Amino acid sequence: MSLEFSQEYSADLRLPVDGKAFVGEQLTPSGRPVSAPVVGEGSGETSITSHVLKLGLRVSLKRAVVFSMRFARHPFLTSRWIGFLGEFAERYRLGLPHDDLVRKSIPTFFLHGASSTARLDLLLNHFDVASEVLSRRSLMALWRGSTLEMGTVSGRSENYRIQLQLADHGGARHEGAFAIRLRRQSDGYALCTVGFIFVRCAGDTYSLAIGGMQGPKGEEAKRSLITATRDLGGLRPKDAALLVLNGLVTEGHAGHVFAVSNDKHVINRRRLKRRRMMRADLDAYWCDRGGVPAEPFGFSLPIGDDPAARDGNRRDQSKRAFRDIGAWFY
């Protein structure tokens, strides 16, 4: 069992502004001036505006039309989001955001039954916390749509890569802002994808909320999961991904992560035929992992201290390795 890291790390977890550590007021969902000047890699306020206006030249006609219709239906909501993108990019010198961030569908984001304003606040808070959890290098890469290699865990006969990317690029567009993906290294086969957002908790703590878990599809899916579980000493791929997320918020000192319940999963807004495609019983899985009902997402899952020793059996070693990938990454 071994760990391999390809990510470069910095000792400074805070993003510098103009070469200095940011020590000013933290961003909050309220009080953000939508029309605040945006000075990114372009020329002032026109940078993000020009980027959005030219979106139709970079994406398909269908996506451009859908974005335009969403803007017409929710002008204030969309303007707030675009204003935040410009302000956040300017504050941390991230450059222009990826088109999929610009096109993020706020009215259908993350939590079924929530108001559009509450959904937007979840997304804004996510990036606020992400600016504290991640290094500037990592945040900039995600902002621009890159996939980050968090680390690799070796099983008996196969290596397993953990990646961090925009949720839109992992098939979890509505289930989070970021997504963790567990892949076989030999062929890149995705064994598990988990969409999530960072959340602010009581006091100065932070954690994350899981919006959904997706396994592989197709005829090979079941066999691939069984093979990977055996190769990792009995640790299932979705448990491995959950351990990575637990490790990612270890320094948040919240002691728990949140998870969306069956009733609050965003698939419930879709037609019945689509809802039936969701085979996983999230409630049962969260309960099996010690989860208890909790607002506003549905469940709260304890993180706790992993007692697995490095010299334990293969399953314990796998658990420790995946958790360490999250804990050591920024």
N, C-alpha and C positions, 0 to 999 in steps of 0.2 A: 504494500500500500504506500503510495507516495503522492506528493503534491508538486505540481509544476505551475509557476506563475509567470505569465508573460506581460502583466501590467506593471508599468513603472509607478512607484508611489512617491508621495511627497509627505514630509512631516507636518505640513501646514494643511489642516482640513478646511480652513476658511479661504474663500476666493479673494485674491487681491484686486483692488481697484486702483488703476494707474500705478501699479507696482507697490502699493501699500496695503496692509491688512485692513479689511473693512471693519470699522468699529462703530459705525453709525446705527441709526434706528433700523430695526428689522422690518422687512416687508410684511404686511398684513393684508388680509382680504379687503378690509375696509380702508378708505382713505387713499386709494390709489388713483392719482389723477390720470384719467384716460388720455388726456391731451398733453401729457407731459412731454417735453422735448426728448427725442430719441436720437442719440448720437452713436451710431454703430460704426460699421465699416463704410457706410455711405456718407451722405451729407446731411446731417441733422435729422429733423423730423421726417423728411421725405424718404429716408432709408427704408423703414418698415412699410410705409405707405406704398412706395413704389414696388416693393417686394410683393405685397399683397395684390396690387393692381395687375401685376404681370403674372399672377398665378396661372391664369388660363393658358399662357404660352408654354408652361412647363408640365402641366398635368393633362390628363385626357379630357375630352369635351364633357363626358358624363360627370366627372369629378368637379369640373369647373362650374357646370350648371347646378349641381347639388349644393356646392358652396355658396353660389350666388343666391339660390332660393333660401338657404338657411340664413344668410345675411339679411335678406328682405323680410323674413319672418321673425327673426330675433335680432334686430339691429343693435339694440343697446348691449345685449349679452355678447354678441360677436365683437362689437367695438371695444368692450371692456377687455376681452381676451386678447385682441390684437394690440391694444394699448399696453397690456401687461407684457406681451412678448417683446415689444420695443423697449420698454422700460427695463425689463430684466436683462435683456441682451446688452443694453448700454451700461447698466450698473456693474455687470461682471465681465464686460468686454468679450462676449461670446460670439459675436457676429450674427448674421441673419439666421433665423431658425429654419429647420427642415420644413418642407411644404406640408408634411403630414401633421406637424404641430400647428401650423396655420389653419389647417382644415379640421382640426379636432372638433368632433361633434359634441358640444356641451350639453344640449338638451337630452342626449341619450347616453350620457357618460356615467359609468360606474354603479350608481345606486338607483334601483327601481323604486319609484314612488317619491323620490326627493324632488324638490323644486329646482328649476334651472339655476337659480341664484346659488342654492346650496351646492349643486354640482360644480359650478364655477369656483366657488370658494374652496372646495376640495382640491381642485386642480391647481389653484394658485398657491394654496398651502403646501401642496406636494413639492413644488419647485422651491419654495422658501426653505423647507427642511432639506431638500436635496442639495441646496447650496452650502449647507453645514455638514452634511454627511459625506459628500463626494469631493474629491479634489477638483480644481479648476480644469485640469486636463480631462478627467472623466466626464465632468458635466458638459464641457464644450463638445466632446465627441458625441455624446448622446443628443445634445441640442442640435447638432448638425446631421444626425441620423446614422452615425457609425455604430457598429456592434463591438462591444468590449469583451475581451476574453478575461474572465475573472480567475480561472484556474482549471486545473485538470486533476482528476482522481483516477487512480489505477485500480481496476478490479483484478480478478484472477487472469483473465485473458483479453480484456478490453479496457481502453481508456475512455473516460467520460469528461466532456468539456462543459463548463458552466459559462454561459454568455449573458450579458446584460445589454438590453437594447430598448428602443422605443416600443411600447406595446403594439403600436400600429404595424410594426415590422415582424411581429411574432404571432399574428392572427388573434390578438387580444385587444383590438382597438378600443372597444367599449368597456373593457374590464380593468383598465388601468392606464397609467401614464408611462410606466416602465414595465418590462417583463423580464423574468429569468427564464432561460431555456437550458435544458439538459440534453446534450447531444452525444451520440456515439462518435468517437473520434475517427474511427476507421472510414465511415461513410457519411458522417454528418446527419444521421437519422435523428430527428427530434423525438425524444422519449417523453418530455413533459415541458409544458409552458405555463407559467404562472404570471398573470397580470396583477399589478399592485400599485399603490400610491403610498407615499410617506404621509404621516399625519402628526400633528402637534398634540401632545397630551398635557396633562395637568403639570403646572410648574414649568420647569425648563426641560422637560423630557420629550422624547419623540419616539414614534414607533412606525408601523406601517399597517395598511389594510389590504387584504387580498381580495381581488374582485372576481377571480375565477381560476380554475385549474383545468388545463386541457391535456389530454393524452394523445398518443398517435392515432391516426386513422388508417383504415385499409385492412386488408387480409393479414398483413404481417404484424399488426399492432399488438395483439394479445401475446403472440409468441415472443416478440421483441421485449415486452415488459417482463415476461417470466424469465427470459434469458438474462436480462440486465439485473433483475432482483437476485438471482442465484449468483451471478458474477460478483455482486457487491455483498455477498454473505447474508442475503435475506433482506437487505434494505431496498424498499421499493423506490422507483424514480421520483414519485411525487413526494415521498417522505424526504428524499435527498434534497429536492428543491426547497421544501419547507425549512429544512435545517440551514440552508444557505441564507434564506430570508431572516431566520432567527439570528444568525450571526451578524447579518448586515446592520441590525439595529441594537446590537449588544451595548454599544456605548450610549444609547439613548436612555438607558436605565428605566424603561417603562415596565419591564417584567412581563409584557404580554404583547401579542400582535392581534389585530382584528381580522375578521373574515366575513364576507358577505354570505348571508343565508340563502337557501333556495328561494324564499319568497322575495328577497330583495335583489336577486341577481337580475342584471339588465336584460336577460333573454326574455323575461316576463312581459316586456313591452312588444315582443314580436308576435306574429300570428301563431295559432295553436300548432300548426304543422312544424314550424320552426322550433317551438318550445319543446316538442317531443324529441327533437334531435339531441337534447341535453340528457345524456344517460347517467351522468354522475349524480349521486345523492350527496351534495355538499354538507348538508346538516349532519348526516351520519358520519361522514369523515371527520368533521370538526369535533363532534362529540367523542369519537374514538381517540382523538388527539388531546383530550382533556378540556375541550372547549365548553364554555357556558354561554347561554343567551346573554347578549349585551347590546345596548344601543350605541351608536346609530346604525351599525352595519349588520347586526344579527348575532355575531359571536365574538367572544374574546378567548384567545388561546394562550395559555401560559408558556413563557419561554423557558424559564428555569435554567439551572446549571446542568450541562450535559456531563454525567459521571463517566462516560466512556473513556477508557484508558487507551493510550497509544499502543500499549502492548497487549490489549485485549484480543478478543476474537475478531474475525474479519468484519463482521457487521459493526462492532463497536469502532473499529478503525475507520470504516467508511463513514459512520456518523460524525466522528470527530473531524475527518478530513473535509467533509462538505460544510460543516459548521465553521471551520477555520477559514475556508474560502471567503465566506461572507464577512467574518469578523476582521479579517486582515485586508479586505478590499476597501479602497476609497479612491 
